[in-house]
Amino acid sequence: MPIPDIFQDHHNGLTGPICGGFDVTPDDGSDLAAMTRGVMVSSAGDVAVVLKNGDAIILPGLAPGVIYPVRVARVLATGTTAAGIKGLI
């Protein structure tokens, strides 16, 4: 029997809880499978990203286990030193 979800009819806005996620492999040439609502790392470091609006920036010194609310289209290999990157949706 599936777990009941009393919120199944509610819209998942950007301020709502994270409802999905995926492992991210940094790649300079490919976008992520889905635009993120946030990212998290399991090993501290920098994460080079292309944001939803196309800006390429480095998110410096991300700490493990912290949810960073950023809309990311691509995680770049060049400039990324963090490991265990998760895309949160």
C-alpha angles and dihedrals in degrees: 000000000000121000111261115246111200089185097055092113095050123100115248102232126182091263095052126093122288109266103182145010147183141198114263124217108194111239127172093208108039134067121227121267088251137010107260131233088200146346135224133188131207095203121042122250147094123311118203110207145172108224126218091266092052099258113142112214140153117241099212127217102354112190123226118261097016119122109225111199101222131139101229125183098177138012110212123219091210107080097010115121100159119097135209094039116185126195111216123205 
